[in-house]
Amino acid sequence: MKTSRSAGLVASVLMAFVLASVASADVAASRPAASVAPSSFAAAFQRGSAWSVGIYMFVAGDDEPRVGAGFLLDDKGSVATAAHLLGEAQQILVALPDKRLVAAEVEGQDVESDIALLRISPAPRVHPVLAKAGSLRVGDWVMAVGDPFGLERSASVGIVSGMDRHFGDDGELLFIQSDVALNPGNSGGPLLDATGAIVGMNARTIVGPVGTPGASLAIPIDIVKQIVNELRGDSALPARPRLGALFDDVPPLTAWAAGRGNVSGALILSVPRGTLAERLQLHAGDIVTMMNGQPITGGADLVNVLLAWRGPAQARVVVQRGGRELLLRLD
C-alpha cells in the first residue's frame, strides 16, 4: 500500500506539474508581444523609425533653429507634433528617415491639447502603424524616438508606469506615464510599443526635486487622432464643445472635509468667465459624480466624457456641493 500510494502521489504531482506547465504556456501564448521583454529593441526601432521625423523651426532673431520631433500619421503627408514647438516659427523643416529635408505647412494646432498637424509634400510612401486604443498596459515596454539635444534619431526605452494620468491644469487631456528618458528634442515624437507601433506622442517630463529623474508623459494616440481629425475638419460629428473648467481627482482630505468616505468624482478647481462651465453654473469646489449619464469616478472619467461630448452644447451634470446633490443642466 505504501508503494502504491507513493506512486499515486508521484503521478499526481507529475500530472499537476504538466497541467501547470501547459496552462503557463497557454497564458504566455495569449499575451501580446509588447508585454514580453525582448533581447533587443532593434527591430522595434527599425520599424518605428520609418515614421519618425525631426522638426526644425526657424524663428526670426534666433541664430539656431529650434529642434523637436514628430511622426507621420499616414501616407498623405500628415505629420503630428507638439504645438508648443511651433511658437513664432517663420519656417518649418521636416527631416525624413531617408535624409530628405522638406518644408512643412501648419494645417492646424490645438494649443490646449498641445497637438499640431503639419502637412508636407511630396508625401513619403509609408504606412504608419497606430496602436489600437486599450492595447497598452502598465508594465509594458515602450520606446521614445526623437532628436534629444539635436542628436538625430535617438532611442530610449522604459516601461509604462501609469495610464490615464490627468493633471488639474491640463484641462481635457490624459497622459501615458513612463520612465522613458525624455529630453529637449523629444517633444512631439512618437512613443512606440515593443513592436514599433505608435502608442502616443511624447509631450513632457515632470522633473523631480534637485534635478532627480521624474516621470515622462505622452498623449495617447487615440486622443492625438481625435484632435487631428478635429483640426482637419474630417469628423462627420458636430464640433466638440469645450467645458473650460479646470478639474482634478478628489484629494483625500477634501473628501474627508466634505463628509465623504471615498474620493470618487472630479473636483472642479476653477471656472473661468465666459466658459460653458460658467453657463452650466459649475462652482469651484463642486465634485462632479456624473455627466451625460456616465458615472465620474475621477478626472480621467470626466476627460473621456468631455472628449466624447458633441454639440449642440447640451449637458446634464450631477455634482455634490455643500453636502447636497445637484443636477445642473445646459440646453
ROMARLO-195816 format. One line per 10 residues: number of its first residue (from 1); for each residue x, y, z of N, C-alpha, C, O, CB. Coordinates in steps of 0.2 Angstrom, whole numbers. Glycine has a CB too. Layout:
REM residues N
NUM> X Y Z X Y Z X Y Z X Y Z X Y Z ~ ... .
END
This chain:
REM residues 331
1> 4 -6 0 0 0 0 4 6 0 3 11 -3 -5 0 6 ~ 10 6 4 14 12 4 17 14 -3 17 19 -5 20 11 9 ~ 19 8 -6 22 9 -13 17 12 -18 18 16 -21 25 3 -15 ~ 11 9 -17 6 11 -22 4 18 -21 3 22 -25 0 6 -21 ~ 3 20 -14 1 27 -13 6 32 -14 5 37 -17 -1 27 -5 ~ 13 30 -14 18 34 -15 18 35 -23 19 41 -25 25 31 -13 ~ 17 30 -27 17 30 -34 11 34 -36 12 38 -41 17 23 -37 ~ 6 34 -33 0 38 -35 1 45 -33 -1 50 -37 -6 36 -31 ~ 5 47 -28 6 53 -26 11 56 -31 10 62 -33 9 54 -19 ~ 16 53 -33 21 55 -38 18 56 -45 19 61 -48 27 50 -39 .
11> 13 52 -46 9 53 -53 5 59 -52 5 63 -57 5 47 -54 ~ 2 60 -47 -2 66 -46 2 72 -46 0 77 -50 -6 66 -39 ~ 8 72 -43 12 78 -43 14 80 -50 14 85 -53 18 77 -39 ~ 16 74 -54 19 75 -61 13 78 -65 14 82 -69 21 68 -64 ~ 7 75 -64 1 77 -68 0 85 -67 -1 88 -72 -5 73 -67 ~ 0 87 -60 -1 94 -59 4 98 -62 3 104 -64 -1 94 -51 ~ 11 96 -62 16 100 -65 15 100 -72 16 106 -75 23 96 -64 ~ 13 95 -76 12 95 -83 6 100 -84 6 104 -89 10 88 -86 ~ 0 100 -81 -5 104 -82 -3 111 -80 -5 116 -84 -11 102 -77 ~ 1 113 -75 3 119 -74 7 122 -79 7 128 -81 7 120 -67 .
21> 12 118 -82 16 120 -87 12 122 -94 13 127 -97 21 114 -89 ~ 7 117 -95 3 119 -101 -1 125 -100 -2 129 -105 -2 113 -102 ~ -4 126 -94 -8 132 -93 -3 138 -93 -5 143 -96 -11 132 -86 ~ 3 138 -91 8 144 -91 9 145 -98 10 151 -100 14 142 -87 ~ 10 140 -102 12 141 -109 6 144 -113 7 148 -117 13 134 -113 ~ 0 142 -111 -6 145 -114 -7 152 -113 -8 156 -117 -13 141 -112 ~ -5 154 -106 -6 161 -104 0 165 -108 -2 170 -110 -5 162 -96 ~ 6 162 -108 11 166 -111 10 167 -119 11 172 -122 18 162 -111 ~ 7 162 -122 5 162 -129 0 167 -130 -1 170 -136 3 156 -132 ~ -5 168 -125 -10 173 -126 -8 180 -125 -12 185 -126 -16 171 -122 .
31> -2 182 -122 0 188 -120 2 192 -127 5 189 -131 5 188 -115 ~ 1 198 -127 3 202 -133 11 202 -133 14 202 -127 1 209 -133 ~ 14 203 -139 21 203 -139 24 209 -135 30 208 -133 23 203 -146 ~ 21 214 -134 23 220 -131 25 219 -124 28 223 -121 19 226 -132 ~ 22 214 -121 22 213 -114 28 208 -112 30 207 -106 16 209 -111 ~ 32 205 -117 37 201 -116 44 205 -118 44 208 -123 37 195 -121 ~ 48 205 -113 54 208 -113 59 206 -119 61 200 -119 58 208 -107 ~ 60 209 -124 64 207 -130 71 207 -128 73 211 -124 63 211 -136 ~ 75 203 -131 83 203 -130 86 209 -133 91 211 -132 86 197 -133 ~ 82 212 -138 84 218 -142 78 222 -144 73 219 -146 89 217 -147 .
41> 79 229 -144 74 233 -147 75 236 -154 72 240 -156 73 239 -142 ~ 80 232 -157 82 235 -164 77 234 -169 76 239 -173 89 231 -166 ~ 73 229 -169 68 228 -173 62 233 -173 60 236 -177 65 221 -173 ~ 60 234 -166 55 239 -165 58 246 -167 54 250 -170 54 239 -157 ~ 64 248 -166 67 254 -168 67 255 -176 65 260 -178 74 255 -165 ~ 69 249 -179 69 250 -186 62 251 -189 62 254 -194 73 243 -189 ~ 58 247 -186 51 248 -189 48 255 -187 45 258 -192 46 243 -186 ~ 48 257 -181 45 263 -179 49 269 -182 46 275 -183 45 264 -172 ~ 55 269 -183 59 275 -185 57 276 -193 59 282 -195 67 274 -185 ~ 54 272 -196 52 273 -203 46 278 -203 45 282 -208 49 267 -206 .
51> 43 280 -198 38 285 -197 40 290 -192 35 294 -190 31 282 -196 ~ 46 291 -190 48 296 -185 52 301 -189 56 300 -193 53 293 -180 ~ 51 307 -187 54 313 -191 57 318 -186 54 318 -180 49 316 -196 ~ 62 322 -188 64 328 -185 61 334 -187 59 335 -193 72 328 -185 ~ 60 339 -182 56 345 -184 61 351 -182 64 351 -177 50 346 -180 ~ 62 355 -187 67 361 -186 63 367 -188 60 368 -193 73 360 -191 ~ 63 372 -183 59 378 -183 63 384 -183 67 385 -178 54 378 -177 ~ 63 388 -188 67 394 -189 63 400 -187 58 402 -189 70 395 -196 ~ 65 404 -181 62 409 -179 66 416 -180 72 415 -179 61 408 -171 ~ 63 421 -182 67 427 -183 70 429 -177 67 430 -172 62 433 -186 .
61> 77 431 -178 81 434 -172 85 428 -169 89 430 -165 76 437 -167 ~ 83 422 -170 87 416 -167 92 414 -171 91 413 -177 82 410 -165 ~ 98 413 -169 104 411 -173 103 403 -175 105 401 -180 110 412 -169 ~ 100 399 -170 100 392 -171 92 390 -172 88 393 -168 103 388 -166 ~ 91 385 -176 84 383 -176 82 379 -169 86 376 -166 82 378 -182 ~ 75 379 -168 73 375 -163 72 368 -165 70 367 -171 66 378 -160 ~ 74 363 -161 73 356 -163 68 352 -159 68 353 -153 80 353 -162 ~ 64 349 -163 59 344 -160 58 338 -164 63 336 -168 52 348 -159 ~ 53 335 -163 52 328 -166 44 328 -168 40 332 -166 54 322 -162 ~ 43 323 -172 36 322 -174 35 315 -177 40 311 -177 34 327 -179 .
71> 30 313 -180 29 307 -184 23 307 -189 19 311 -188 27 301 -178 ~ 24 303 -194 19 303 -199 13 299 -197 14 294 -193 22 299 -205 ~ 7 302 -199 1 299 -197 -2 294 -203 -6 290 -202 -4 304 -195 ~ 0 296 -209 -2 292 -215 3 293 -221 8 295 -220 -9 295 -217 ~ 0 291 -226 5 291 -232 3 297 -237 4 297 -243 4 285 -237 ~ -1 302 -234 -3 308 -237 1 314 -235 -1 320 -237 -10 309 -236 ~ 6 313 -231 10 319 -229 8 322 -222 10 328 -221 9 324 -234 ~ 3 319 -219 1 322 -212 6 320 -207 9 315 -206 -6 319 -210 ~ 8 325 -203 14 325 -198 11 327 -191 8 333 -191 20 328 -200 ~ 11 324 -186 9 326 -179 15 328 -175 21 325 -176 5 320 -175 .
81> 14 333 -172 20 336 -167 17 340 -162 11 340 -161 25 340 -171 ~ 21 342 -157 19 346 -151 18 353 -153 22 356 -157 24 346 -145 ~ 12 356 -152 10 363 -154 15 368 -150 16 373 -153 3 365 -152 ~ 18 367 -144 22 372 -141 28 373 -145 32 378 -143 23 370 -134 ~ 30 368 -149 37 369 -153 36 374 -158 41 378 -159 38 362 -156 ~ 30 376 -160 30 380 -166 31 387 -165 34 391 -168 23 379 -169 ~ 28 390 -159 29 396 -157 28 401 -163 23 401 -167 36 397 -154 ~ 33 406 -164 33 411 -169 37 409 -175 40 413 -178 35 417 -167 ~ 37 402 -177 42 400 -182 40 403 -189 34 403 -191 41 392 -182 ~ 45 405 -192 44 408 -199 45 402 -204 42 403 -210 49 413 -200 .
91> 48 397 -203 49 392 -207 50 385 -203 53 385 -198 55 393 -212 ~ 47 380 -206 47 373 -203 50 368 -208 47 368 -213 40 371 -200 ~ 55 365 -206 58 359 -210 57 353 -206 57 352 -200 65 360 -212 ~ 55 348 -210 54 341 -208 60 336 -211 61 336 -217 47 338 -210 ~ 64 333 -206 69 329 -208 66 321 -208 64 319 -203 75 329 -203 ~ 66 319 -214 63 312 -215 68 307 -214 74 308 -214 60 312 -223 ~ 66 300 -213 70 295 -212 75 294 -218 81 291 -216 66 289 -211 ~ 73 296 -224 78 294 -229 83 300 -230 86 301 -236 74 293 -236 ~ 83 305 -225 88 310 -225 86 316 -229 89 321 -230 95 308 -228 ~ 80 316 -232 77 322 -236 75 327 -231 72 325 -225 72 320 -241 .
101> 76 333 -233 73 339 -229 67 342 -233 68 344 -239 78 344 -227 ~ 61 343 -230 56 346 -234 52 351 -230 52 350 -224 50 340 -236 ~ 50 356 -233 46 361 -230 39 359 -228 36 355 -231 46 368 -234 ~ 37 361 -222 31 360 -219 26 366 -218 29 371 -217 31 356 -213 ~ 20 365 -219 15 370 -218 11 368 -212 9 362 -211 10 371 -224 ~ 9 372 -208 4 371 -202 -3 371 -204 -6 376 -206 5 376 -196 ~ -6 365 -204 -13 364 -206 -17 366 -200 -23 368 -201 -14 357 -208 ~ -15 365 -194 -19 367 -188 -16 365 -182 -11 361 -182 -26 363 -188 ~ -17 368 -176 -15 367 -170 -20 368 -164 -24 373 -165 -8 371 -169 ~ -19 364 -159 -24 365 -153 -19 366 -147 -16 361 -145 -28 358 -152 .
111> -19 372 -145 -14 374 -140 -16 371 -134 -11 369 -130 -14 382 -139 ~ -22 370 -132 -24 367 -126 -22 360 -125 -20 358 -120 -32 367 -125 ~ -22 356 -130 -20 349 -130 -13 348 -132 -10 343 -131 -24 345 -135 ~ -10 354 -135 -3 354 -137 -1 349 -143 4 346 -143 2 352 -131 ~ -6 349 -147 -6 345 -153 -6 349 -159 -11 353 -160 -11 339 -153 ~ -1 348 -164 -1 352 -170 -1 347 -176 2 341 -175 5 357 -171 ~ -4 349 -182 -4 345 -188 -1 349 -193 -2 354 -195 -11 343 -190 ~ 5 346 -196 9 348 -201 7 345 -208 5 339 -208 16 348 -200 ~ 8 348 -213 7 345 -220 14 345 -224 16 351 -225 1 348 -224 ~ 16 340 -227 22 340 -231 21 337 -238 16 333 -239 28 336 -228 .
121> 25 339 -243 24 337 -250 31 337 -253 34 342 -252 18 341 -253 ~ 32 332 -257 28 325 -258 28 321 -252 33 321 -247 31 322 -264 ~ 23 317 -251 22 313 -245 26 306 -246 26 303 -251 14 311 -244 ~ 29 305 -240 33 298 -240 28 292 -241 23 292 -238 37 297 -234 ~ 30 287 -245 25 282 -246 26 276 -240 29 271 -242 27 278 -253 ~ 25 278 -234 25 274 -229 18 273 -226 14 278 -226 30 276 -223 ~ 17 268 -222 10 267 -219 11 266 -212 12 260 -209 6 261 -222 ~ 11 271 -208 12 271 -200 7 266 -197 1 266 -199 12 277 -197 ~ 10 262 -192 5 258 -188 3 261 -182 8 263 -178 9 251 -187 ~ -3 263 -181 -5 266 -175 -9 261 -171 -13 257 -173 -10 272 -177 .
131> -6 260 -164 -9 255 -160 -16 256 -158 -19 262 -159 -5 255 -153 ~ -20 251 -157 -27 251 -155 -28 254 -148 -23 253 -144 -30 244 -156 ~ -33 258 -147 -34 260 -140 -35 254 -135 -38 249 -137 -41 265 -140 ~ -32 255 -129 -33 250 -124 -28 244 -125 -28 239 -121 -39 247 -125 ~ -23 245 -130 -18 239 -131 -12 240 -126 -9 235 -125 -16 239 -138 ~ -12 246 -123 -6 247 -119 -8 246 -111 -13 247 -109 -3 254 -120 ~ -3 243 -108 -4 241 -101 2 243 -96 7 244 -99 -6 234 -99 ~ 0 245 -90 6 246 -85 10 240 -85 8 235 -84 3 248 -78 ~ 17 242 -86 22 237 -86 24 235 -93 29 232 -93 19 231 -83 ~ 21 237 -98 23 236 -105 29 240 -107 30 245 -104 17 237 -110 .
141> 33 237 -111 39 241 -114 37 246 -119 32 245 -123 44 236 -117 ~ 40 252 -118 39 257 -123 46 260 -125 50 260 -121 34 262 -120 ~ 46 264 -131 52 267 -134 50 274 -136 45 274 -140 55 262 -139 ~ 54 278 -135 54 285 -137 59 286 -143 65 284 -142 54 291 -132 ~ 57 289 -148 62 291 -154 61 298 -155 56 301 -156 60 287 -160 ~ 67 302 -155 67 309 -156 74 311 -157 79 308 -159 64 312 -151 ~ 75 318 -157 81 321 -158 83 325 -151 84 331 -152 81 326 -164 ~ 84 322 -146 86 325 -140 93 329 -140 98 326 -142 87 320 -134 ~ 93 335 -138 99 339 -139 102 339 -146 107 341 -147 104 337 -134 ~ 97 338 -151 99 338 -158 102 332 -160 105 332 -166 104 344 -159 .
151> 103 327 -156 106 320 -158 100 316 -162 96 314 -159 108 316 -152 ~ 101 316 -168 96 314 -173 94 306 -172 99 302 -171 98 315 -180 ~ 88 305 -172 85 298 -172 88 294 -166 90 289 -167 87 295 -178 ~ 87 297 -160 89 293 -154 84 290 -151 78 292 -151 92 298 -149 ~ 85 284 -148 80 280 -145 82 279 -137 87 279 -135 80 273 -148 ~ 76 279 -133 77 277 -126 71 273 -124 65 274 -127 77 284 -122 ~ 72 268 -120 67 263 -118 65 263 -111 70 265 -106 70 256 -120 ~ 59 261 -109 57 260 -102 51 257 -102 49 253 -107 56 267 -99 ~ 47 257 -96 41 254 -96 35 259 -94 36 264 -92 41 248 -90 ~ 29 257 -96 23 261 -94 22 261 -86 22 255 -83 17 258 -98 .
161> 22 267 -83 22 267 -76 15 268 -74 13 267 -68 26 273 -73 ~ 11 271 -78 4 273 -77 0 275 -83 3 277 -88 3 278 -71 ~ -7 274 -82 -11 276 -88 -16 281 -86 -18 281 -80 -15 269 -91 ~ -19 284 -91 -25 289 -89 -23 294 -84 -27 295 -80 -31 285 -88 ~ -17 297 -84 -15 302 -79 -18 308 -81 -18 310 -87 -7 302 -79 ~ -21 312 -76 -24 318 -78 -21 323 -73 -21 322 -67 -32 318 -78 ~ -20 329 -75 -17 335 -71 -22 341 -71 -25 342 -76 -10 337 -73 ~ -23 344 -65 -28 349 -65 -27 355 -70 -32 358 -72 -28 352 -58 ~ -21 357 -72 -20 362 -76 -20 360 -84 -18 364 -88 -14 366 -74 ~ -22 354 -85 -21 352 -92 -28 351 -95 -29 348 -101 -18 345 -92 .
171> -33 353 -92 -40 353 -95 -42 346 -97 -42 341 -93 -40 357 -100 ~ -44 345 -103 -47 339 -106 -42 335 -110 -42 334 -116 -53 341 -111 ~ -37 332 -106 -31 329 -108 -29 323 -103 -30 324 -97 -26 334 -110 ~ -27 318 -106 -24 312 -102 -17 311 -105 -15 312 -110 -29 306 -103 ~ -13 307 -100 -7 305 -102 -5 298 -100 -8 295 -96 -2 310 -98 ~ 0 295 -104 3 289 -103 9 291 -99 13 295 -101 5 285 -109 ~ 10 288 -93 16 289 -89 21 284 -90 19 278 -90 14 290 -81 ~ 27 286 -91 33 280 -92 39 283 -88 40 289 -86 34 279 -99 ~ 44 278 -88 51 280 -85 56 281 -91 62 281 -90 53 275 -80 ~ 53 282 -97 57 283 -103 61 290 -102 57 294 -100 53 283 -110 .
181> 67 290 -104 71 296 -103 69 301 -109 70 299 -115 78 295 -103 ~ 66 307 -107 64 312 -112 68 318 -111 69 320 -105 57 313 -112 ~ 71 321 -116 75 327 -116 73 332 -121 69 330 -126 82 326 -116 ~ 75 338 -121 73 343 -126 75 340 -133 81 338 -134 77 350 -125 ~ 70 340 -137 71 337 -144 67 331 -145 66 329 -150 78 336 -145 ~ 64 328 -139 60 323 -139 52 325 -140 48 321 -142 61 318 -133 ~ 51 331 -138 44 333 -138 41 333 -145 44 334 -150 43 341 -136 ~ 35 330 -146 31 329 -152 33 322 -155 29 320 -160 33 334 -156 ~ 38 319 -153 40 312 -156 36 307 -154 32 307 -149 47 311 -155 ~ 36 301 -157 32 295 -156 34 291 -150 40 291 -148 32 291 -162 .
191> 29 289 -146 31 284 -141 28 277 -144 23 277 -146 27 285 -134 ~ 33 272 -145 32 266 -148 31 260 -143 34 261 -138 37 264 -153 ~ 27 255 -145 27 249 -141 33 245 -143 37 247 -148 20 245 -141 ~ 33 239 -140 39 234 -142 39 231 -149 43 228 -151 39 229 -137 ~ 33 233 -152 33 230 -159 34 236 -164 35 235 -170 26 227 -161 ~ 35 242 -162 36 248 -166 30 252 -168 31 257 -172 40 246 -172 ~ 24 250 -165 18 253 -167 18 260 -162 20 260 -157 12 249 -166 ~ 14 265 -165 14 271 -161 8 271 -156 3 270 -158 13 277 -166 ~ 10 272 -150 5 272 -144 4 279 -142 -1 280 -138 7 267 -139 ~ 8 284 -143 7 290 -141 12 295 -143 16 294 -147 8 290 -133 .
201> 11 302 -141 15 307 -143 19 310 -137 15 312 -133 11 313 -147 ~ 25 310 -137 29 312 -131 28 320 -130 28 324 -135 37 311 -132 ~ 26 321 -124 24 328 -123 29 332 -118 31 337 -120 17 328 -119 ~ 30 329 -112 35 332 -107 37 328 -102 35 322 -101 31 339 -105 ~ 41 330 -97 43 327 -92 42 331 -85 43 337 -85 51 325 -92 ~ 40 327 -80 39 330 -74 46 329 -70 48 323 -69 33 327 -69 ~ 50 335 -69 56 334 -66 56 334 -58 52 337 -55 61 340 -68 ~ 59 329 -55 60 328 -48 63 334 -45 67 338 -48 62 322 -46 ~ 63 334 -38 67 339 -34 75 338 -36 77 333 -36 65 339 -27 ~ 78 344 -36 85 344 -37 87 341 -43 93 338 -43 89 342 -30 .
211> 83 341 -48 85 338 -55 85 330 -55 88 327 -59 92 340 -56 ~ 82 327 -50 82 320 -50 77 318 -55 72 321 -57 79 317 -43 ~ 78 311 -58 73 309 -63 66 309 -61 64 308 -56 75 302 -65 ~ 62 311 -66 55 312 -65 51 307 -69 53 302 -71 52 319 -66 ~ 45 309 -70 40 305 -74 39 308 -81 39 314 -82 33 304 -71 ~ 40 304 -86 39 306 -93 31 305 -95 28 300 -93 43 302 -98 ~ 29 310 -99 22 310 -101 21 310 -108 24 313 -112 18 315 -98 ~ 16 306 -111 14 305 -118 7 305 -119 3 303 -115 18 299 -121 ~ 4 309 -124 -3 309 -125 -5 303 -129 -2 301 -134 -5 315 -129 ~ -10 299 -127 -11 293 -130 -13 294 -138 -16 299 -139 -17 289 -127 .
221> -12 289 -142 -13 290 -149 -20 291 -151 -21 294 -156 -9 284 -153 ~ -25 288 -147 -32 289 -149 -34 296 -148 -38 298 -152 -36 284 -145 ~ -31 299 -143 -33 306 -142 -29 311 -147 -32 315 -150 -30 309 -135 ~ -23 309 -149 -20 313 -155 -24 312 -161 -25 317 -164 -13 310 -156 ~ -26 306 -163 -30 305 -169 -37 309 -168 -39 312 -173 -32 298 -170 ~ -40 309 -163 -46 313 -162 -45 321 -163 -48 324 -167 -49 312 -155 ~ -40 323 -160 -38 331 -161 -36 332 -168 -38 337 -171 -33 333 -156 ~ -32 328 -171 -30 329 -178 -36 329 -182 -37 333 -187 -25 323 -180 ~ -41 324 -181 -47 324 -186 -51 331 -185 -54 333 -189 -51 318 -184 ~ -51 333 -178 -54 340 -177 -51 345 -181 -54 350 -184 -55 341 -170 .
231> -44 345 -181 -40 350 -184 -41 350 -192 -42 355 -195 -33 350 -183 ~ -42 344 -195 -43 343 -202 -51 345 -204 -52 347 -209 -42 336 -204 ~ -55 345 -199 -62 345 -200 -65 339 -203 -70 339 -207 -63 351 -205 ~ -61 333 -202 -64 327 -205 -70 324 -202 -73 320 -205 -58 322 -205 ~ -71 326 -195 -76 322 -192 -83 324 -195 -84 330 -196 -76 324 -184 ~ -87 319 -195 -94 320 -198 -98 322 -192 -104 324 -193 -96 313 -201 ~ -96 321 -186 -99 323 -180 -99 331 -179 -94 334 -181 -97 320 -174 ~ -104 334 -175 -103 341 -174 -97 343 -170 -94 338 -167 -109 344 -170 ~ -95 349 -170 -89 351 -166 -90 349 -159 -95 350 -156 -87 358 -167 ~ -84 348 -155 -84 346 -148 -84 353 -144 -80 357 -145 -78 342 -147 .
241> -89 353 -140 -89 359 -135 -83 358 -130 -81 353 -129 -96 359 -131 ~ -81 364 -128 -76 364 -123 -79 367 -116 -81 372 -116 -70 368 -125 ~ -78 363 -111 -81 364 -104 -77 371 -102 -81 375 -99 -80 359 -99 ~ -71 371 -102 -67 377 -100 -65 377 -92 -61 381 -90 -71 383 -101 ~ -68 372 -88 -66 372 -81 -60 368 -80 -58 363 -84 -72 369 -77 ~ -56 370 -75 -50 366 -73 -53 361 -67 -56 363 -63 -44 370 -70 ~ -50 355 -68 -53 350 -63 -47 345 -62 -42 344 -65 -59 346 -65 ~ -48 341 -56 -43 336 -54 -47 330 -50 -53 331 -49 -37 339 -50 ~ -43 325 -49 -46 320 -44 -47 323 -37 -44 328 -36 -41 314 -43 ~ -51 320 -34 -53 322 -27 -48 321 -22 -47 315 -21 -60 320 -25 .
251> -44 325 -19 -39 324 -14 -43 321 -8 -48 323 -6 -35 330 -12 ~ -39 316 -5 -42 313 1 -45 317 7 -50 317 9 -37 308 4 ~ -41 322 8 -43 327 14 -49 331 12 -53 333 16 -37 331 16 ~ -49 333 5 -55 337 3 -61 332 4 -66 335 6 -54 339 -4 ~ -61 326 2 -67 322 3 -69 321 10 -74 321 12 -65 315 0 ~ -64 320 14 -65 319 21 -68 325 24 -73 325 28 -58 318 25 ~ -66 331 22 -69 338 25 -76 339 23 -80 342 26 -64 344 23 ~ -77 336 17 -84 336 14 -89 331 17 -95 330 15 -84 336 6 ~ -86 327 22 -90 322 25 -91 315 20 -96 312 21 -97 324 26 ~ -87 314 16 -87 309 11 -82 303 13 -76 305 15 -86 311 4 .
261> -84 297 13 -80 291 14 -76 289 8 -73 283 9 -84 286 17 ~ -76 292 3 -72 290 -3 -70 296 -7 -72 302 -6 -76 285 -7 ~ -65 295 -12 -63 300 -16 -65 300 -23 -62 303 -28 -55 300 -16 ~ -71 297 -24 -74 296 -31 -76 303 -33 -79 307 -29 -80 291 -31 ~ -76 304 -40 -78 310 -43 -72 315 -45 -66 313 -44 -82 314 -37 ~ -74 320 -48 -69 325 -51 -70 332 -47 -76 334 -48 -69 326 -59 ~ -65 335 -45 -65 341 -41 -64 347 -46 -59 347 -49 -60 341 -35 ~ -69 351 -46 -69 357 -50 -64 362 -46 -65 364 -41 -76 361 -52 ~ -59 364 -50 -54 369 -47 -55 376 -48 -54 380 -44 -47 367 -49 ~ -57 378 -54 -59 384 -56 -63 385 -62 -64 380 -66 -52 388 -58 .
271> -67 390 -62 -72 391 -68 -71 398 -71 -74 403 -69 -80 390 -65 ~ -67 398 -76 -66 404 -80 -72 408 -82 -77 404 -84 -60 404 -85 ~ -72 414 -83 -78 418 -85 -78 417 -93 -74 416 -97 -77 425 -84 ~ -85 416 -95 -86 416 -102 -86 409 -105 -87 407 -111 -81 420 -106 ~ -85 404 -100 -84 397 -102 -91 393 -102 -96 396 -99 -79 393 -98 ~ -92 387 -105 -98 383 -104 -99 381 -97 -104 380 -95 -98 377 -109 ~ -93 380 -93 -94 378 -86 -97 384 -82 -101 382 -78 -87 377 -83 ~ -96 390 -84 -99 396 -81 -107 396 -82 -111 396 -78 -96 403 -82 ~ -108 394 -89 -115 394 -91 -119 388 -87 -125 389 -86 -116 393 -98 ~ -115 383 -86 -118 377 -83 -119 378 -75 -122 374 -72 -114 371 -84 .
281> -116 384 -73 -116 386 -66 -112 381 -61 -114 380 -56 -123 386 -63 ~ -107 378 -64 -102 375 -60 -99 380 -56 -97 385 -58 -97 371 -64 ~ -97 377 -50 -93 382 -45 -86 378 -43 -86 372 -43 -97 383 -39 ~ -81 382 -42 -75 379 -39 -77 376 -32 -81 378 -28 -70 385 -38 ~ -75 370 -31 -76 366 -25 -82 360 -27 -82 356 -23 -78 370 -20 ~ -85 361 -32 -90 356 -34 -87 349 -35 -81 349 -38 -94 358 -40 ~ -90 344 -34 -87 337 -35 -92 334 -40 -98 332 -39 -87 333 -29 ~ -90 333 -46 -94 330 -52 -94 323 -51 -89 319 -51 -91 332 -59 ~ -100 320 -50 -101 312 -50 -104 309 -56 -104 303 -56 -105 311 -43 ~ -107 313 -60 -110 310 -66 -110 316 -71 -112 322 -70 -117 307 -65 .
291> -109 314 -78 -110 319 -83 -113 315 -89 -111 310 -91 -104 322 -85 ~ -119 318 -92 -122 315 -98 -123 307 -97 -122 303 -101 -118 316 -104 ~ -125 305 -91 -127 298 -89 -121 294 -88 -122 288 -86 -131 296 -95 ~ -115 296 -88 -109 292 -87 -107 294 -80 -106 300 -78 -104 294 -92 ~ -105 289 -75 -103 290 -69 -96 293 -69 -92 290 -74 -103 283 -65 ~ -94 297 -65 -87 300 -65 -84 298 -58 -86 300 -53 -88 308 -65 ~ -79 294 -59 -75 292 -53 -69 295 -52 -66 295 -46 -74 284 -53 ~ -67 299 -57 -60 303 -56 -60 308 -62 -64 308 -67 -54 298 -56 ~ -54 311 -62 -53 316 -68 -52 313 -74 -55 316 -79 -46 320 -66 ~ -50 307 -75 -49 303 -81 -56 302 -84 -57 302 -90 -45 297 -80 .
301> -61 300 -80 -68 298 -82 -71 305 -85 -74 304 -90 -72 296 -77 ~ -70 310 -82 -73 317 -84 -69 319 -91 -73 321 -95 -72 322 -79 ~ -63 318 -92 -59 319 -98 -62 315 -104 -64 317 -109 -52 318 -97 ~ -63 308 -102 -66 304 -108 -73 306 -110 -75 306 -116 -66 297 -105 ~ -77 308 -105 -84 310 -106 -84 317 -111 -87 318 -115 -88 311 -100 ~ -79 321 -109 -79 328 -112 -76 327 -119 -78 330 -124 -74 332 -108 ~ -71 322 -120 -69 321 -127 -74 318 -131 -74 319 -138 -63 316 -127 ~ -79 314 -128 -85 311 -132 -91 316 -133 -95 315 -137 -87 305 -129 ~ -90 322 -130 -96 327 -130 -96 330 -136 -91 332 -139 -95 332 -124 ~ -102 330 -139 -103 334 -146 -109 339 -145 -113 338 -141 -105 328 -151 .
311> -109 344 -150 -114 349 -150 -120 347 -153 -120 341 -156 -111 355 -153 ~ -125 351 -153 -125 357 -149 -124 356 -142 -125 351 -139 -132 361 -150 ~ -122 361 -139 -119 361 -132 -125 360 -127 -129 364 -125 -116 367 -130 ~ -126 353 -125 -131 351 -120 -127 347 -115 -123 343 -117 -137 347 -124 ~ -129 347 -109 -126 343 -104 -131 342 -98 -135 347 -97 -119 346 -102 ~ -130 337 -95 -133 335 -88 -127 333 -84 -124 328 -85 -138 330 -89 ~ -126 337 -78 -120 336 -74 -123 335 -67 -127 340 -64 -115 341 -74 ~ -121 330 -63 -123 329 -56 -117 331 -52 -111 328 -53 -125 322 -55 ~ -118 335 -47 -112 337 -43 -114 337 -36 -120 337 -34 -110 345 -45 ~ -109 336 -31 -110 337 -24 -108 344 -22 -102 346 -23 -107 331 -20 .
321> -112 348 -19 -110 354 -17 -113 356 -10 -119 356 -9 -112 360 -22 ~ -108 357 -5 -111 359 2 -115 353 5 -120 355 9 -115 365 2 ~ -113 347 4 -117 342 7 -123 340 3 -127 335 5 -119 343 14 ~ -125 343 -3 -131 342 -7 -129 340 -13 -124 341 -16 -135 348 -7 ~ -134 336 -16 -133 333 -23 -137 338 -28 -143 338 -27 -134 326 -24 ~ -134 340 -33 -137 345 -38 -137 342 -45 -132 339 -47 -135 352 -37 ~ -142 344 -49 -142 342 -56 -142 349 -59 -146 353 -59 -148 338 -58 ~ -136 350 -63 -135 356 -67 -137 354 -75 -135 349 -77 -128 358 -66 ~ -140 358 -78 -142 357 -85 -139 363 -89 -140 369 -88 -149 357 -85 ~ -137 361 -95 -135 366 -101 -139 364 -107 -138 359 -110 -128 366 -102 .
331> -144 368 -109 -148 367 -115 -146 372 -120 -149 372 -126 -155 367 -113 .
END
